[in-house]
């Protein structure tokens, strides 16, 4: 499987015109200064910005709504409903009978399954958001600074677990990051220019 995309975003004071290609199981690290377009690139791939073409394995998904693209997405704001339990946040929107435990376990958060999202720390919420993204059996995983709230001692193991889970599923990964260790773990790097 190969993911090919052309992302074109234009708004006052900002424009992005970027082509990318990622093979199945590969990780592309997107780096650049603040305001260079890393999050806009991910939003385009997710179908949240007009002007983006997305092809997965030769199939044009450009007209597909975000929820039908089989994406796993973790944005910086995480978008977790605070009233849900961690387990429900992982499986919300999935077919009945989907299990959150294995995904929470893979990211070191199985003990949080019954806790309300509103009671979790920033790092715990990040783990839940990552588990939710992986539980969707995505073709493409989009991660925006996914380990920024995780304690330094746990980051390396979590990064390896997340990337291995994506590889096991044959998913491509695009990670927007400022972290040199994320870049080192990637197969390729894309540097975006500044505004």
C-alpha positions in Angstrom: 0.0 0.0 0.0 1.2 3.5 -0.8 -0.3 6.8 0.3 0.1 9.7 -2.1 -1.2 13.1 -1.4 -1.1 16.7 -2.7 -1.9 19.1 0.0 -2.8 22.7 -1.0 -3.9 25.1 1.7 -4.2 28.8 1.1 -5.5 31.5 3.4 -4.5 35.1 4.1 -0.8 35.2 5.0 -0.3 31.4 4.6 0.0 29.0 1.8 1.1 25.3 1.6 1.6 23.3 -1.6 3.2 19.9 -0.7 3.4 16.5 -2.4 4.1 13.4 -0.2 4.3 9.7 -0.7 4.5 7.1 2.2 4.7 3.3 1.8 2.7 1.0 4.0 4.4 0.6 7.4 6.7 3.5 6.9 6.8 6.6 9.1 7.2 10.1 7.7 8.3 12.8 10.2 7.2 16.3 9.2 9.3 19.0 10.8 9.5 22.7 10.6 9.2 25.9 12.5 6.0 26.9 14.2 3.6 28.2 11.6 5.3 26.3 8.7 2.2 24.2 8.1 2.7 20.9 9.9 -0.8 20.8 11.4 -2.3 22.2 8.2 -0.7 19.3 6.3 -2.2 16.8 8.7 -5.6 18.5 8.5 -5.4 18.3 4.7 -4.7 14.6 4.8 -7.6 14.1 7.3 -10.0 15.8 4.8 -10.4 18.9 6.9 -8.9 21.3 4.4 -10.2 21.9 0.9 -7.7 21.5 -1.9 -6.2 18.2 -0.9 -6.0 15.1 -3.0 -5.4 11.8 -1.2 -4.7 8.4 -2.9 -4.3 5.2 -1.0 -3.2 2.2 -2.9 -4.3 3.7 -6.2 -7.8 4.6 -4.9 -8.8 8.3 -4.8 -10.2 9.2 -1.4 -10.2 12.9 -2.0 -14.0 13.1 -2.1 -14.5 10.8 0.9 -15.6 12.5 4.2 -13.0 12.2 7.0 -14.9 9.4 8.8 -14.8 7.2 5.8 -11.1 7.5 5.1 -9.9 4.9 7.6 -7.6 7.3 9.4 -6.3 7.3 12.9 -5.8 10.9 14.0 -4.3 12.5 17.1 -4.4 16.3 17.0 -2.8 18.4 19.6 -6.2 19.2 21.2 -7.0 15.5 21.4 -10.7 15.9 20.9 -11.8 13.5 23.7 -15.3 14.0 25.2 -14.6 14.7 28.9 -17.7 12.9 30.1 -16.7 9.5 28.6 -14.7 6.8 30.2 -11.3 6.2 28.6 -12.6 2.8 27.3 -15.6 4.4 25.7 -13.5 7.2 24.2 -11.4 4.5 22.5 -14.4 2.6 21.1 -16.9 5.4 20.3 -18.0 5.1 16.7 -16.6 1.6 16.3 -18.8 -1.4 15.6 -20.5 -2.9 18.6 -18.3 -5.4 20.5 -15.1 -3.5 19.8 -12.7 -3.8 22.7 -10.7 -1.0 24.2 -8.6 -3.0 26.6 -6.0 -4.3 24.1 -5.4 -0.8 22.7 -5.2 0.9 26.1 -2.8 -1.8 27.2 -0.6 -1.2 24.1 -0.1 2.4 25.2 0.3 1.7 28.9 -3.1 2.9 29.9 -5.2 -0.3 30.6 -5.6 0.8 34.2 -7.4 3.9 33.1 -10.2 2.1 31.2 -13.0 3.2 33.7 -11.7 6.6 34.5 -13.5 9.6 33.1 -11.5 11.6 30.5 -12.1 14.7 32.6 -10.1 13.2 35.5 -7.0 12.3 33.4 -3.7 14.1 33.2 -2.5 15.5 29.9 -0.2 12.6 29.3 -3.0 10.1 30.2 -5.3 11.8 27.7 -2.6 11.6 25.1 -2.3 7.9 25.6 -6.1 7.4 25.3 -6.2 9.5 22.1 -3.4 7.4 20.6 -5.3 4.2 21.6 -8.4 5.6 19.9 -6.5 6.3 16.7 -5.0 2.8 16.6 -8.3 1.0 17.4 -9.8 2.2 14.1 -7.5 -0.2 12.1 -6.4 2.8 10.0 -4.6 2.8 6.7 -3.0 6.1 7.6 -2.1 7.3 11.1 -1.8 11.1 11.5 0.0 12.3 14.7 0.4 15.9 15.7 3.0 16.2 18.5 1.6 12.9 20.0 4.1 12.5 22.8 4.4 16.1 24.0 2.6 15.6 27.3 4.2 12.2 28.1 6.9 12.0 30.7 10.4 11.7 29.3 11.0 8.3 30.9 8.0 6.8 29.1 8.2 8.5 25.8 10.6 6.1 24.1 8.7 2.9 25.0 5.4 4.5 24.0 6.8 5.8 20.7 8.0 2.3 19.9 4.7 0.7 20.8 2.7 3.1 18.7 4.9 2.8 15.6 5.0 -1.0 16.0 1.2 -1.2 16.2 0.9 0.9 13.1 3.4 -1.3 11.3 1.7 -4.5 12.4 -1.5 -3.1 10.8 0.3 -2.1 7.6 -0.6 1.5 8.2 1.5 4.5 7.1 2.3 7.1 9.7 2.7 10.8 9.3 4.0 12.5 12.5 4.3 16.3 12.9 7.0 16.9 15.5 9.8 19.0 16.9 11.3 15.9 18.7 14.6 14.7 17.4 13.8 11.2 18.7 10.6 11.1 16.6 12.6 12.1 13.6 15.2 9.4 14.3 12.5 6.7 14.5 11.1 7.8 11.1 11.9 6.2 7.7 11.8 9.6 6.0 11.7 13.3 6.9 9.8 16.1 5.3 10.9 19.6 6.2 8.4 22.4 5.7 9.6 26.0 5.2 8.6 28.9 7.5 5.8 31.3 6.7 
